[in-house]
């Protein structure tokens, strides 16, 4: 019998602070949400888009990381996609979440990251709660700034 592969890695920013809860049996479960930004070309212009992902961290890892998982923090998440199913008001519901196997903290919150990298990137946040960045600044032609 062939086995299927379910492995995902996503880098994004936290959309809210982590929520640590405990099951009836006392097992810790931490829920987070991350936004993953990307650009795609639409005609002659680049358009910024965002995807949002719910992530579940089980056990001690979630407890230990809870204090660091704050809104705006950039993280990398590796894990499996899982479909959660439940019934609400007589309606069957479901959603896909990432069951995290590995979490890496990549930087501070968005405001700290903007201050630290202000020389390289400009934030063009228009109030839509997703960061967007211009290419590195320099002499105006960033491709010519690459030294190789």
C-alpha positions in Angstrom: 0.0 0.0 0.0 1.4 3.4 -1.0 1.6 6.1 1.7 0.6 9.6 1.0 2.7 12.7 1.8 1.4 15.6 3.8 4.1 18.1 4.6 4.0 21.9 4.5 6.2 24.8 5.4 5.0 28.3 5.6 6.7 31.6 6.6 4.4 34.4 7.6 3.5 36.9 10.3 1.2 36.3 13.3 -2.2 38.0 12.8 -3.0 37.9 16.6 -1.4 36.8 19.9 -1.4 33.0 20.5 -4.2 31.4 22.4 -3.2 28.7 24.9 -6.0 26.4 26.1 -6.1 23.0 27.7 -8.3 20.0 26.8 -10.5 18.3 29.4 -7.7 15.7 29.8 -5.2 18.5 30.5 -3.3 18.5 27.2 -2.1 22.0 26.1 -3.2 23.2 22.7 -2.0 26.6 21.3 -3.9 28.1 18.4 -2.3 30.8 16.2 -3.1 32.4 12.8 -0.5 33.6 10.3 -0.6 35.7 7.2 1.5 34.7 4.2 2.1 37.5 1.7 3.1 37.1 -1.9 3.0 39.1 -5.1 1.8 38.1 -8.5 1.8 39.8 -11.8 -1.6 41.0 -13.1 -1.1 42.5 -16.6 1.8 44.9 -16.3 1.5 45.4 -12.5 2.4 43.4 -9.5 -0.4 42.8 -7.1 0.1 41.9 -3.4 -2.1 39.1 -2.1 -2.3 37.4 1.3 -3.3 33.9 2.5 -4.3 33.3 6.1 -3.6 30.0 7.9 -4.8 28.6 11.2 -2.1 26.6 13.1 -2.4 24.3 16.0 0.5 23.5 18.3 0.0 20.6 20.7 1.7 19.9 24.0 4.7 21.5 25.7 6.0 23.1 22.6 2.9 25.4 22.4 3.2 26.1 26.2 6.8 27.1 25.9 6.4 29.2 22.7 3.1 30.9 23.8 4.9 33.9 25.4 6.8 34.6 22.2 4.0 34.2 19.7 2.7 37.7 19.5 0.9 39.6 16.8 3.3 40.7 14.0 6.0 38.2 14.8 7.5 36.5 11.8 7.6 32.7 12.1 8.2 29.6 10.0 5.8 26.7 10.5 6.3 23.1 9.3 3.6 20.5 9.8 0.7 18.6 8.3 -2.6 19.8 7.0 -5.5 18.5 9.0 -9.2 18.9 8.3 -11.2 19.6 11.5 -14.9 18.7 11.4 -17.7 19.6 13.7 -21.4 20.3 13.8 -22.8 23.8 14.6 -26.5 24.6 14.7 -27.3 21.4 12.9 -24.8 22.3 10.1 -21.7 20.2 9.3 -18.7 22.5 9.3 -15.0 21.9 8.6 -11.8 23.8 8.1 -8.2 23.0 7.2 -5.5 23.8 9.8 -1.8 23.2 10.0 -0.8 20.8 12.8 2.6 22.2 13.6 5.5 19.8 14.0 8.2 22.6 14.1 8.0 26.3 14.8 10.9 28.7 14.2 10.8 32.3 15.4 12.4 34.4 12.6 12.2 37.9 14.0 10.5 40.4 16.3 7.1 41.9 15.7 6.4 43.8 12.6 7.2 47.2 14.1 10.6 46.0 15.4 11.4 44.4 12.1 10.6 47.7 10.3 12.9 49.7 12.6 15.8 47.2 12.3 15.6 46.9 8.5 14.6 50.5 7.7 17.7 50.9 5.5 16.8 48.0 3.2 13.0 47.9 3.0 10.2 50.4 2.9 6.9 49.5 4.5 3.9 50.5 2.3 1.3 49.3 4.7 -2.0 50.9 3.7 -3.9 49.9 6.8 -5.1 46.5 5.5 -3.1 44.7 8.3 -0.7 43.0 5.9 2.9 44.2 5.4 4.1 44.9 2.0 7.7 45.8 1.1 9.4 47.4 -1.8 12.5 45.9 -3.3 15.8 47.1 -1.6 16.5 50.7 -2.2 19.7 52.0 -3.6 20.5 53.9 -6.8 16.9 53.2 -8.0 17.8 50.2 -10.1 18.0 47.3 -7.6 19.1 44.7 -10.1 22.3 46.7 -10.7 23.0 46.9 -6.9 23.7 43.1 -6.8 27.5 42.7 -6.6 27.7 39.6 -8.8 
